Amino acid sequence: MGCDPADFEDFVRRYQDMVYTTAARLLGRGPDAEDVSQEAFLKAYQRFEALRESPGAGAWLRTVATNLSLNHLSRHRNRWKLFSQMTEEDSAGIEGSLREPGPESDAGAVEPEALQEALLALPDRQRVPLALFHFEDMPYEAIAARLGVSLGKVKTDIFRGRLALKALLGEGEA
């Protein structure tokens, strides 16, 4: 490719935190998020001429990082076994509570770092749909389709993830 390495290095510096954070929210911190970040920038390098001056480069990278993260999780399906183990009873009676504001919306007293740490402490089955809903603005239906699970499962896991976040952040105690 005919791109200047210094230009691409600046591009990476500009977006590396956002790409890593996107991957880490879905995969947790560590080598998996780092691998996904590197793969996202490899794809960006392949399209650098078009992305170099594009105002949509950040959004494109976020989408690529999200898709690569979800693909990574799909390749490791054993992490998703619990999605198929929910019964109808598990989701009964929670529909009205799903739209309650989560800890993210009243996080005025919660530091972003504390919220991020609590989010990373959640199990994959709660963290992934919660991150897709709140940080990637995906609707429930799109999350269900992307993860290959029922709509009720997505709603249940987001609900339970919110409760777990409240508990982790010390807001669940009355």
N, C-alpha and C positions, 0 to 999 in steps of 0.2 A: 504494500500500500504506500501511497505517496504522502502520508501525513507526517507532519513535524512532531517528533517525540515530545518536545517541550509543550506543544499545544495540547497533546493528549494528556500529558501529565497534569497540566493545569485543569483540564476537564475532569480528570479523576479526583483531584483535590477538592474541586467545587462540589462534587456530588457523592463522595465516598461515605460520608456520615449518614446521609439520607438512605443510600442503597443498603448499607450495613444494618441500619436501624430497621428498615423494612424487612429484611431477611431475619434479623434477630427476633423480631416480634412474632414471627411465624415459626421459626425453628429453635429459638433459644440462642443464647450466646454460644460462641465457640466455633469449632472448625467447620460445622455445616454452614453457618451463616457466612463465614469467611469464604468458603468455597463458592457459595451462591453469589456473593458479591464479586468475586473474581470472574465468574462465568458471565455475570451481567456486563462487566466492563469489557470482557472479550467480545461479546456481541456488540457493544458500543463501538469498540475499535473497528470492527468489520463494517460498521455503518458511519464511521466518524465524519466522513465528508458531508453527509446529510445532517448529522447531529450537531456538528461544530457550532453553527450559528443559529440553530433551531430554538425558538422560545419554548418548545414543547419537549426539550431533551430531558428535563427532570421528570416530567410525567411519564415519558417513554421508559426511562430507567426504572422508575417505581413499578410500573406495570411489568417490566421484564423481571425485576427482582421478586415481585409477588408470584408471578407465574413459575419462575424457576424454583422458588421455595415450595410452592404447592406440588410441583412435579417431583421434587425431592421427597416430599412426604408421601406421595403416591407410590414412589419406588420402594418405600419402606412401609408397606401396608400394615405390618404387624403393630405399628404405633396406633393404627386406627381400629383395632379389633373392638374396642369398647363402644364405638359408634353403633355397631350392629347388635349390641347386647341390651339396648334399652327396650322396655316394654311400653305399651300404651299407658299403663298406670303411672309410669314415671313422669309422663308429660301432662297428666290430667290436672286440671285446676290451676295451671300456672299462666295461662294465656293472658289474663288481665294484668299480671305483674310484669310481663315482658317489656312493656313500654315505659316502665318506671325509669327515671333517670338513674344511670349507674354512677359509680363513684367518680367517673371521669367528668361528669357534668357539674358536680358540686365539689370539684377538687381544688377549690380556692385555697384550702389550708394544706393540701397535699402537694408535696414537692414532686415535680416531674420525674426525678430520679427514683423516688419512692414508689411512684406508680409504675414505672418501668420495671423495677425490681420485683414488685408484687405480680405484675403481668408475667414476667419470666418464671415465677414460681408456680404458676398454674400448670396443670397437665395439658398436654397437646390438645386433647379433645375439647378443652374449654378455651385455651389461649388462641388457637388458630381461628375459630369462628368469631371470637370476640375482637381480635385484632382486625380481621377482615371487615367486620361490621363498623367498628368505631374508627379505625385508622385508615382503612382503604375505602370507606363509604360504600361497601357492597351491600345490596339489599339481601334479606334473608333467602329469597328464592335463588339468587345468583350464588350465594354461598353453598346452599344445599346442592345445586347442580354441579358446582365446581368440585365439591368434596364427595359427591356421589352418595349423599345421605338424605334422609327425609327432612322436610321442612320443620316438622315437629322436633326432630333431633337437634337441628341447628338452634331453634328457639330455646330448647331446654338447656343446651350447653352454654349459650350466651347468658341465660338467666342464672344458671349455676355459677358461671364464671364471674358474673357481677357480684353474687353473694360471697364467693370466695375472695374476690378482691376487697370487698368491704371488710371481711374478717381479717385479711392480711394487713390491711391498712388501719386496723383498730377501730373501724367505724361500726362494726357489728355489735359492739358491746353497748348495752343500755344502762 
